[in-house]
Amino acid sequence: MSFWRKEVIEFALDHETRRQIDEQLAWIAREPANAKPYYHLAQLYRVAHRQEDALGLLLEAVRLDPAFGDAHNALAEIYIARADDAAAWCHARLAAEHGNGAALALLERYKTPEK
């Protein structure tokens, strides 16, 4: 790995990601009943390869707001990657019901529907 990539670019990206994570944590502290910062923090954790943390945050987001289509879609993506078809289909359908049909379209194209 080159010096520029390792020492400059990755450092800057890690610093920015940490800043964004801190912002979302502060938002959660201010508004613990708001589903959005849980979702945003989960997306940052997904990028940082912290899938278990992301999963928990997304589940909290949909507990707080069952109609949060983007959070259901992100859950479906995680469950697809884990080969948990039943959970993937469940969240993909909920996501589509609430305005985000991306995961459902993916599942319909490549998987046999769960009943």
C-alpha positions as CSV (number, residue, x, y, z in Angstrom):
1,M,0.0,0.0,0.0
2,S,1.4,3.4,-0.9
3,F,2.3,6.0,1.6
4,W,-0.3,8.4,0.3
5,R,-3.1,5.9,0.5
6,K,-2.1,4.5,4.0
7,E,-0.8,7.6,5.7
8,V,-2.9,10.4,4.1
9,I,-6.1,9.1,2.4
10,E,-7.0,6.4,4.9
11,F,-6.1,8.6,7.9
12,A,-8.4,11.4,6.5
13,L,-11.2,8.9,5.9
14,D,-10.9,7.4,9.3
15,H,-10.9,10.8,10.9
16,E,-14.0,11.9,9.0
17,T,-15.8,8.6,9.8
18,R,-15.0,9.0,13.5
19,R,-16.3,12.6,13.4
20,Q,-19.5,11.4,11.8
21,I,-19.9,8.6,14.3
22,D,-19.4,11.1,17.1
23,E,-22.1,13.4,15.6
24,Q,-24.6,10.5,15.4
25,L,-23.8,9.5,19.0
26,A,-24.4,13.0,20.2
27,W,-27.7,13.1,18.3
28,I,-28.8,9.9,19.9
29,A,-27.9,11.3,23.3
30,R,-30.1,14.4,22.5
31,E,-33.0,12.5,21.0
32,P,-33.0,8.9,22.1
33,A,-36.5,8.3,20.6
34,N,-35.5,9.5,17.1
35,A,-34.9,6.6,14.8
36,K,-32.8,8.5,12.2
37,P,-29.5,8.8,14.1
38,Y,-29.6,5.1,14.9
39,Y,-30.0,4.4,11.1
40,H,-27.2,6.9,10.2
41,L,-24.8,5.4,12.8
42,A,-25.6,1.9,11.6
43,Q,-24.7,2.9,8.0
44,L,-21.4,4.3,9.3
45,Y,-20.7,1.1,11.2
46,R,-21.5,-1.0,8.1
47,V,-18.8,0.9,6.2
48,A,-16.5,0.3,9.1
49,H,-17.1,-3.5,9.0
50,R,-19.0,-3.4,12.3
51,Q,-21.9,-5.5,11.1
52,E,-23.1,-6.6,14.6
53,D,-23.2,-3.1,15.9
54,A,-25.0,-2.0,12.7
55,L,-27.6,-4.7,13.0
56,G,-28.5,-3.7,16.6
57,L,-28.8,-0.1,15.7
58,L,-31.0,-0.8,12.7
59,L,-33.3,-3.0,14.9
60,E,-33.6,-0.2,17.3
61,A,-34.4,2.2,14.5
62,V,-37.3,0.1,13.3
63,R,-38.5,-0.5,16.9
64,L,-38.7,3.3,17.3
65,D,-40.2,3.8,13.9
66,P,-41.8,0.7,12.3
67,A,-42.5,2.7,9.1
68,F,-38.8,3.5,8.5
69,G,-38.4,2.0,5.1
70,D,-34.7,2.8,4.6
71,A,-33.9,1.0,7.9
72,H,-35.9,-2.0,6.9
73,N,-34.1,-2.1,3.6
74,A,-30.7,-1.9,5.3
75,L,-31.8,-4.8,7.6
76,A,-32.8,-6.8,4.6
77,E,-29.3,-6.2,3.0
78,I,-27.6,-7.4,6.1
79,Y,-29.8,-10.5,6.3
80,I,-29.2,-11.2,2.6
81,A,-25.5,-11.2,3.3
82,R,-26.0,-13.6,6.2
83,A,-28.2,-15.9,4.1
84,D,-31.1,-15.4,6.6
85,D,-33.7,-15.5,3.9
86,A,-36.7,-15.4,6.2
87,A,-35.6,-12.2,7.9
88,A,-34.4,-10.7,4.6
89,W,-37.8,-11.2,3.0
90,C,-39.6,-9.9,6.0
91,H,-37.6,-6.6,6.1
92,A,-37.6,-6.3,2.4
93,R,-41.4,-6.4,2.3
94,L,-41.7,-3.9,5.1
95,A,-39.2,-1.6,3.4
96,A,-41.2,-1.8,0.2
97,E,-44.5,-1.1,2.1
98,H,-42.8,2.0,3.4
99,G,-41.3,3.4,0.2
100,N,-38.0,1.6,-0.4
101,G,-38.3,-1.4,-2.7
102,A,-34.6,-1.9,-3.5
103,A,-34.0,-5.1,-1.4
104,L,-37.4,-6.6,-2.4
105,A,-36.5,-6.1,-6.1
106,L,-33.1,-7.8,-5.4
107,L,-34.7,-10.7,-3.7
108,E,-37.4,-11.1,-6.3
109,R,-34.8,-11.2,-9.0
110,Y,-32.4,-13.7,-7.3
111,K,-34.2,-15.6,-4.5
112,T,-37.3,-17.9,-4.2
113,P,-39.9,-16.0,-2.1
114,E,-40.3,-17.0,1.5
115,K,-43.9,-17.6,2.5
